[in-house]
């Protein structure tokens, strides 16, 4: 029958962000921070990777958070509690290495990337680390999980590009302040590629600031999710090739050639645009027929 949706709710007020809790007892038993799953809505649907945003071993559930961008996420947003997904495969990818660090760990989430930051903060906090979380978005209507992140953080900093909530700045501004304020053991950044690029630049000795190990998540470029398609390959600054789905999705941000990666991330833009336009056209035609019209 598939995997049942136990809970669905909208996040923020943009109308594009959703949280779904799935009944996946076997996957929940093995899930860890940094893992992702592959989902397929129906027989004709594509498989898409989504990072695990939370898990509950006792209940046997996984939580995913997604933003409506293309056809598949649009279809996913139309499902309701009690509906089923055809396929859920996981947990995939490498879990993050959980240990006690000497100095604070800074976890930076941008936009929908806030969600996978949560299990990382939770697991690192559980072993005794001091967690400083920075969450940011273009506007307050795209922010979510403030309370959840606050509960697993010793300090929470909120940023918005337009100043509608928290600091009016990009996430690298408070990061620079933290680098000047105290020693840091690790920085974790999950969000848009451009955000992760500048986080990695900031922690790589920018303008004399201390260099701090930085991990970034490349889940946004994954397609197949199993290492077979090669679509998620990325190059390092010294020319080596890796695959985000099997070597990550969390990787050393200082080794990633972000300029090349950002260009490659746009390679299916035309096809994605065509797919969502065709879907919306078909939906409009169906509605027209329901109202007594014709094609």
NUFI-637585 format. One record per residue (C-alpha): residue number from 0; x, y, z. Coordinates in nm, 2 decimals. Example, Ala and Ser with C-alpha at 12.3 -4.5 7.8 and 13.67 -1.06 7.14 Angstrom:
2
+-----+--------+--------+--------+
|   n |      x |      y |      z |
+-----+--------+--------+--------+
|   0 |   1.23 |  -0.45 |   0.78 |
|   1 |   1.37 |  -0.11 |   0.71 |
+-----+--------+--------+--------+
***
This chain:
295
+-----+--------+--------+--------+
|   n |      x |      y |      z |
+-----+--------+--------+--------+
|   0 |   0.00 |   0.00 |   0.00 |
|   1 |   0.29 |   0.24 |   0.07 |
|   2 |   0.39 |   0.47 |   0.34 |
|   3 |   0.12 |   0.66 |   0.53 |
|   4 |   0.13 |   1.03 |   0.60 |
|   5 |   0.05 |   1.07 |   0.97 |
|   6 |   0.08 |   1.44 |   0.99 |
|   7 |   0.10 |   1.73 |   0.74 |
|   8 |   0.12 |   2.10 |   0.81 |
|   9 |   0.22 |   2.42 |   0.65 |
|  10 |   0.53 |   2.60 |   0.78 |
|  11 |   0.57 |   2.98 |   0.78 |
|  12 |   0.32 |   3.19 |   0.59 |
|  13 |   0.46 |   3.17 |   0.23 |
|  14 |   0.23 |   2.89 |   0.12 |
|  15 |   0.53 |   2.70 |  -0.01 |
|  16 |   0.68 |   2.52 |   0.29 |
|  17 |   0.54 |   2.20 |   0.43 |
|  18 |   0.62 |   1.94 |   0.70 |
|  19 |   0.52 |   1.58 |   0.67 |
|  20 |   0.55 |   1.30 |   0.92 |
|  21 |   0.56 |   0.95 |   0.76 |
|  22 |   0.51 |   0.60 |   0.91 |
|  23 |   0.84 |   0.43 |   0.83 |
|  24 |   0.93 |   0.21 |   1.13 |
|  25 |   1.23 |   0.02 |   0.97 |
|  26 |   1.39 |   0.34 |   0.84 |
|  27 |   1.33 |   0.53 |   1.16 |
|  28 |   1.51 |   0.26 |   1.35 |
|  29 |   1.83 |   0.33 |   1.16 |
|  30 |   1.80 |   0.70 |   1.08 |
|  31 |   2.07 |   0.95 |   1.19 |
|  32 |   2.15 |   1.31 |   1.14 |
|  33 |   2.29 |   1.37 |   0.79 |
|  34 |   2.09 |   1.08 |   0.63 |
|  35 |   1.84 |   1.13 |   0.35 |
|  36 |   1.56 |   0.93 |   0.19 |
|  37 |   1.43 |   0.88 |  -0.16 |
|  38 |   1.06 |   0.91 |  -0.22 |
|  39 |   0.83 |   0.84 |  -0.51 |
|  40 |   0.47 |   0.95 |  -0.49 |
|  41 |   0.32 |   0.71 |  -0.75 |
|  42 |   0.40 |   0.47 |  -1.02 |
|  43 |   0.46 |   0.75 |  -1.28 |
|  44 |   0.64 |   0.98 |  -1.04 |
|  45 |   1.01 |   1.06 |  -1.03 |
|  46 |   1.23 |   0.98 |  -0.73 |
|  47 |   1.35 |   1.27 |  -0.53 |
|  48 |   1.59 |   1.29 |  -0.24 |
|  49 |   1.49 |   1.46 |   0.08 |
|  50 |   1.71 |   1.51 |   0.39 |
|  51 |   1.57 |   1.36 |   0.71 |
|  52 |   1.45 |   1.65 |   0.93 |
|  53 |   1.37 |   1.44 |   1.24 |
|  54 |   1.30 |   1.09 |   1.34 |
|  55 |   1.12 |   0.91 |   1.63 |
|  56 |   1.23 |   0.55 |   1.69 |
|  57 |   0.95 |   0.47 |   1.94 |
|  58 |   0.68 |   0.59 |   1.71 |
|  59 |   0.86 |   0.46 |   1.40 |
|  60 |   0.83 |   0.79 |   1.21 |
|  61 |   1.03 |   1.02 |   0.99 |
|  62 |   0.98 |   1.39 |   0.94 |
|  63 |   1.06 |   1.56 |   0.61 |
|  64 |   1.03 |   1.93 |   0.52 |
|  65 |   1.01 |   2.05 |   0.16 |
|  66 |   0.95 |   2.37 |  -0.04 |
|  67 |   0.73 |   2.36 |  -0.34 |
|  68 |   0.95 |   2.43 |  -0.64 |
|  69 |   0.87 |   2.18 |  -0.92 |
|  70 |   0.61 |   1.93 |  -1.02 |
|  71 |   0.69 |   1.66 |  -0.77 |
|  72 |   0.70 |   1.89 |  -0.47 |
|  73 |   0.38 |   2.04 |  -0.60 |
|  74 |   0.21 |   1.70 |  -0.61 |
|  75 |   0.36 |   1.62 |  -0.26 |
|  76 |   0.20 |   1.94 |  -0.12 |
|  77 |  -0.14 |   1.83 |  -0.24 |
|  78 |  -0.14 |   1.50 |  -0.04 |
|  79 |  -0.32 |   1.50 |   0.30 |
|  80 |  -0.30 |   1.30 |   0.62 |
|  81 |  -0.41 |   0.95 |   0.56 |
|  82 |  -0.27 |   0.94 |   0.20 |
|  83 |   0.02 |   0.72 |   0.11 |
|  84 |   0.35 |   0.75 |  -0.07 |
|  85 |   0.44 |   0.46 |  -0.30 |
|  86 |   0.81 |   0.44 |  -0.21 |
|  87 |   1.03 |   0.56 |   0.07 |
|  88 |   1.39 |   0.43 |   0.06 |
|  89 |   1.65 |   0.49 |   0.32 |
|  90 |   1.83 |   0.59 |   0.53 |
|  91 |   2.09 |   0.68 |   0.27 |
|  92 |   2.41 |   0.88 |   0.27 |
|  93 |   2.66 |   0.91 |   0.55 |
|  94 |   2.56 |   1.02 |   0.90 |
|  95 |   2.75 |   1.30 |   1.06 |
|  96 |   3.03 |   1.21 |   1.31 |
|  97 |   2.89 |   1.27 |   1.65 |
|  98 |   3.15 |   1.35 |   1.92 |
|  99 |   3.22 |   1.60 |   2.20 |
| 100 |   3.43 |   1.90 |   2.07 |
| 101 |   3.65 |   2.13 |   2.28 |
| 102 |   3.48 |   2.45 |   2.15 |
| 103 |   3.13 |   2.54 |   2.04 |
| 104 |   2.97 |   2.41 |   1.72 |
| 105 |   2.80 |   2.66 |   1.50 |
| 106 |   2.51 |   2.53 |   1.29 |
| 107 |   2.38 |   2.75 |   1.01 |
| 108 |   2.05 |   2.68 |   0.83 |
| 109 |   1.92 |   2.88 |   0.54 |
| 110 |   1.56 |   2.86 |   0.42 |
| 111 |   1.44 |   2.50 |   0.39 |
| 112 |   1.79 |   2.40 |   0.51 |
| 113 |   1.69 |   2.48 |   0.86 |
| 114 |   1.51 |   2.15 |   0.88 |
| 115 |   1.81 |   1.91 |   0.84 |
| 116 |   2.00 |   2.13 |   1.08 |
| 117 |   1.77 |   2.02 |   1.36 |
| 118 |   1.88 |   1.66 |   1.40 |
| 119 |   2.24 |   1.76 |   1.37 |
| 120 |   2.20 |   2.01 |   1.65 |
| 121 |   2.00 |   1.77 |   1.86 |
| 122 |   2.25 |   1.48 |   1.83 |
| 123 |   2.56 |   1.71 |   1.88 |
| 124 |   2.39 |   1.87 |   2.18 |
| 125 |   2.31 |   1.53 |   2.33 |
| 126 |   2.68 |   1.44 |   2.37 |
| 127 |   2.76 |   1.77 |   2.55 |
| 128 |   2.85 |   2.02 |   2.28 |
| 129 |   2.77 |   2.39 |   2.31 |
| 130 |   2.55 |   2.47 |   2.00 |
| 131 |   2.52 |   2.81 |   1.85 |
| 132 |   2.25 |   2.81 |   1.58 |
| 133 |   2.21 |   3.07 |   1.31 |
| 134 |   1.89 |   3.04 |   1.10 |
| 135 |   1.81 |   3.27 |   0.81 |
| 136 |   1.57 |   3.33 |   0.52 |
| 137 |   1.48 |   3.61 |   0.28 |
| 138 |   1.19 |   3.71 |   0.49 |
| 139 |   1.01 |   3.61 |   0.82 |
| 140 |   0.74 |   3.42 |   0.62 |
| 141 |   1.00 |   3.17 |   0.52 |
| 142 |   1.13 |   3.10 |   0.87 |
| 143 |   1.02 |   2.80 |   1.07 |
| 144 |   1.12 |   2.57 |   1.36 |
| 145 |   1.24 |   2.86 |   1.58 |
| 146 |   1.13 |   2.69 |   1.89 |
| 147 |   1.27 |   2.35 |   1.79 |
| 148 |   1.61 |   2.50 |   1.71 |
| 149 |   1.60 |   2.70 |   2.03 |
| 150 |   1.55 |   2.39 |   2.24 |
| 151 |   1.86 |   2.22 |   2.11 |
| 152 |   2.08 |   2.53 |   2.10 |
| 153 |   2.26 |   2.73 |   2.37 |
| 154 |   2.23 |   3.04 |   2.15 |
| 155 |   2.00 |   3.11 |   1.86 |
| 156 |   2.05 |   3.39 |   1.61 |
| 157 |   1.79 |   3.48 |   1.36 |
| 158 |   1.86 |   3.67 |   1.03 |
| 159 |   1.64 |   3.79 |   0.75 |
| 160 |   1.75 |   3.96 |   0.43 |
| 161 |   1.47 |   4.22 |   0.46 |
| 162 |   1.49 |   4.27 |   0.84 |
| 163 |   1.13 |   4.14 |   0.91 |
| 164 |   1.27 |   3.93 |   1.19 |
| 165 |   1.59 |   3.91 |   1.39 |
| 166 |   1.90 |   4.08 |   1.24 |
| 167 |   1.87 |   4.24 |   0.90 |
| 168 |   2.17 |   4.06 |   0.75 |
| 169 |   2.29 |   3.75 |   0.57 |
| 170 |   2.40 |   3.46 |   0.79 |
| 171 |   2.77 |   3.53 |   0.74 |
| 172 |   2.75 |   3.85 |   0.93 |
| 173 |   2.68 |   3.70 |   1.28 |
| 174 |   2.92 |   3.42 |   1.18 |
| 175 |   3.20 |   3.67 |   1.15 |
| 176 |   3.11 |   3.81 |   1.49 |
| 177 |   3.13 |   3.46 |   1.64 |
| 178 |   3.47 |   3.39 |   1.48 |
| 179 |   3.60 |   3.71 |   1.64 |
| 180 |   3.43 |   3.64 |   1.98 |
| 181 |   3.55 |   3.29 |   2.07 |
| 182 |   3.72 |   2.98 |   1.94 |
| 183 |   3.50 |   2.74 |   1.74 |
| 184 |   3.55 |   2.37 |   1.67 |
| 185 |   3.32 |   2.32 |   1.38 |
| 186 |   3.08 |   2.50 |   1.15 |
| 187 |   2.79 |   2.32 |   0.98 |
| 188 |   2.60 |   2.49 |   0.70 |
| 189 |   2.29 |   2.37 |   0.52 |
| 190 |   2.10 |   2.58 |   0.27 |
| 191 |   2.12 |   2.73 |  -0.08 |
| 192 |   2.45 |   2.67 |  -0.26 |
| 193 |   2.54 |   3.04 |  -0.27 |
| 194 |   2.49 |   3.06 |   0.11 |
| 195 |   2.71 |   2.76 |   0.18 |
| 196 |   2.98 |   2.90 |  -0.06 |
| 197 |   3.01 |   3.22 |   0.14 |
| 198 |   3.00 |   3.04 |   0.47 |
| 199 |   3.29 |   2.83 |   0.36 |
| 200 |   3.48 |   3.13 |   0.23 |
| 201 |   3.42 |   3.31 |   0.57 |
| 202 |   3.56 |   3.02 |   0.77 |
| 203 |   3.86 |   2.96 |   0.54 |
| 204 |   4.07 |   3.24 |   0.69 |
| 205 |   3.87 |   3.53 |   0.55 |
| 206 |   4.04 |   3.87 |   0.62 |
| 207 |   4.25 |   3.72 |   0.89 |
| 208 |   3.97 |   3.55 |   1.08 |
| 209 |   4.04 |   3.20 |   1.23 |
| 210 |   4.01 |   2.90 |   0.99 |
| 211 |   3.75 |   2.66 |   1.12 |
| 212 |   3.65 |   2.32 |   0.98 |
| 213 |   3.33 |   2.36 |   0.79 |
| 214 |   3.08 |   2.09 |   0.67 |
| 215 |   2.82 |   2.17 |   0.40 |
| 216 |   2.53 |   1.96 |   0.27 |
| 217 |   2.51 |   1.89 |  -0.11 |
| 218 |   2.17 |   1.73 |  -0.09 |
| 219 |   2.02 |   1.99 |  -0.33 |
| 220 |   2.22 |   1.85 |  -0.63 |
| 221 |   2.13 |   1.49 |  -0.59 |
| 222 |   1.90 |   1.31 |  -0.84 |
| 223 |   1.92 |   0.93 |  -0.83 |
| 224 |   2.06 |   0.92 |  -0.47 |
| 225 |   2.24 |   0.59 |  -0.51 |
| 226 |   2.56 |   0.68 |  -0.70 |
| 227 |   2.45 |   0.53 |  -1.03 |
| 228 |   2.34 |   0.83 |  -1.23 |
| 229 |   2.64 |   1.05 |  -1.17 |
| 230 |   2.42 |   1.36 |  -1.16 |
| 231 |   2.54 |   1.47 |  -0.81 |
| 232 |   2.91 |   1.46 |  -0.89 |
| 233 |   3.11 |   1.76 |  -0.78 |
| 234 |   3.47 |   1.87 |  -0.82 |
| 235 |   3.70 |   1.99 |  -0.55 |
| 236 |   3.93 |   2.29 |  -0.58 |
| 237 |   4.22 |   2.05 |  -0.66 |
| 238 |   4.03 |   1.87 |  -0.94 |
| 239 |   3.92 |   1.55 |  -0.77 |
| 240 |   3.57 |   1.42 |  -0.83 |
| 241 |   3.32 |   1.30 |  -0.57 |
| 242 |   2.95 |   1.21 |  -0.55 |
| 243 |   2.72 |   1.39 |  -0.30 |
| 244 |   2.49 |   1.09 |  -0.25 |
| 245 |   2.76 |   0.83 |  -0.15 |
| 246 |   3.04 |   1.06 |  -0.03 |
| 247 |   2.81 |   1.29 |   0.15 |
| 248 |   2.57 |   1.46 |   0.15 |
| 249 |   2.77 |   1.64 |   0.42 |
| 250 |   3.12 |   1.71 |   0.29 |
| 251 |   3.41 |   1.94 |   0.37 |
| 252 |   3.30 |   2.29 |   0.25 |
| 253 |   3.66 |   2.41 |   0.20 |
| 254 |   3.73 |   2.15 |  -0.07 |
| 255 |   3.42 |   2.21 |  -0.28 |
| 256 |   3.45 |   2.40 |  -0.61 |
| 257 |   3.13 |   2.60 |  -0.55 |
| 258 |   3.15 |   2.81 |  -0.87 |
| 259 |   3.15 |   2.49 |  -1.08 |
| 260 |   2.88 |   2.34 |  -0.87 |
| 261 |   2.65 |   2.64 |  -0.89 |
| 262 |   2.67 |   2.62 |  -1.27 |
| 263 |   2.60 |   2.25 |  -1.28 |
| 264 |   2.30 |   2.29 |  -1.05 |
| 265 |   2.12 |   2.49 |  -1.32 |
| 266 |   2.15 |   2.23 |  -1.59 |
| 267 |   1.79 |   2.10 |  -1.57 |
| 268 |   1.63 |   2.44 |  -1.52 |
| 269 |   1.45 |   2.43 |  -1.87 |
| 270 |   1.32 |   2.08 |  -1.82 |
| 271 |   1.19 |   2.16 |  -1.47 |
| 272 |   1.02 |   2.47 |  -1.60 |
| 273 |   0.86 |   2.27 |  -1.88 |
| 274 |   0.74 |   2.00 |  -1.64 |
| 275 |   0.57 |   2.23 |  -1.40 |
| 276 |   0.41 |   2.43 |  -1.68 |
| 277 |   0.27 |   2.12 |  -1.84 |
| 278 |   0.13 |   2.00 |  -1.50 |
| 279 |  -0.04 |   2.33 |  -1.43 |
| 280 |  -0.18 |   2.34 |  -1.78 |
| 281 |  -0.33 |   1.99 |  -1.74 |
| 282 |  -0.47 |   2.08 |  -1.40 |
| 283 |  -0.63 |   2.39 |  -1.55 |
| 284 |  -0.79 |   2.18 |  -1.82 |
| 285 |  -0.93 |   1.93 |  -1.57 |
| 286 |  -1.09 |   2.21 |  -1.37 |
| 287 |  -1.24 |   2.36 |  -1.68 |
| 288 |  -1.40 |   2.02 |  -1.77 |
| 289 |  -1.54 |   2.00 |  -1.42 |
| 290 |  -1.71 |   2.34 |  -1.46 |
| 291 |  -1.87 |   2.22 |  -1.79 |
| 292 |  -1.62 |   2.37 |  -2.03 |
| 293 |  -1.42 |   2.20 |  -2.30 |
| 294 |  -1.06 |   2.18 |  -2.42 |
+-----+--------+--------+--------+
***
